[in-house]
Amino acid sequence: MKYLLFFIIYILSLAPLPLLYLLANLISILLEYVFKYRKSVILRNLQSSFPEFDRKKIHHICHHYYRNFGEVMVETIKLMSISKIKLKKMVKMHETESLKQFLSEKQNVMLYFAHRGNFEIGSQFLPFFMNKKLYGAYKPFKTDWVEWLWFKTRTRFNTVPVPVKNIVKTIFENAGKGIVYGFLNDQSPTLGDQHLWVKFLEKDTIFFTGPEKIARKYNNPVYFADLKRIGKGKYLGSIELLSSHPKELSPNELTYMYVRKLENAIHEQPDNWLWSHNRWKHHKIEEC
């Protein structure tokens, strides 16, 4: 079954992007108006995050979110067969001193991502752009065929997915090899994980502290990576230095820095973040 599904998706991925974007339009219409995919969650998240926006503005962002979501879906399918040359044309990196420093790092580096733009494109683009391996921490899928299919796509361009439970061991075993470790830090942890409550988008929000503790333990430079959609199949990537020596920071300071960077990016382009995720399913009172 999984091989049949892979074959179907791979054949679909061979279609030119303009044709796939027509499919994306259909997908976004179906999700928004027919299936109303998580629409109540999206609207609730937007309304609580932007209390200054009126109903019309909230629904405008919601509509563009569905359109962005459809485009992300077909772009991710395209990753099954896209060439390095075509993938490289999809992303333009913002030239900054932080980017130059990031590319010149010889030691292991930590990169904090977020669910913005098409983060799958970002994770595939970066390894050959920086000519280094990218080890990405992730939580394995519960369904075997989804895990297999996702792994086939994610590992095409020198990206190495590492289950989050193995990431510390992997970092220890590869110390000093100049590897970049990527963390999607805006995921919602469980209350049993190492976490911190932070005011984020007007609400008390739970964030992982594991990545910060790893950065402080090994004192690896930490950067914030962002991907902003600037057109169909076009993204502007940016990398900003958070800390060259995280061990010198106060506890939780690195997490606060990441959250503020992410919040600013979301305010700049609200429809570009993953609003359909039930990010605020935990409440601070639960810890009492």
Secondary structure, DSSP 4 states (H G I P E B T S, - for coil): -HHHHHHHHHHHHTS-HHHHHHHHHHHHHIIIIIS-TTHHHHHHHHHHH-TTS-HHHHHHHHHHHHHHHHHHHHHHHHTTT--HHHHHHHEEE---HHHHHHHH--S-EEEEE-SBS-HHHHHHHHHHHHTS-EEEEEPPPSSHHHHHHHHHHHTTTSEEEEEGGGHHHHHHHTTTS--EEEEETTS---TTSSEEEEEETTEEEEEE-HHHHHHHHHT--EEEEEEEEEETTEEEEEEEEEES-GGGSPTTHHHHHHHHHHHHHHHHSGGGB-TTS-TT---GGGG-
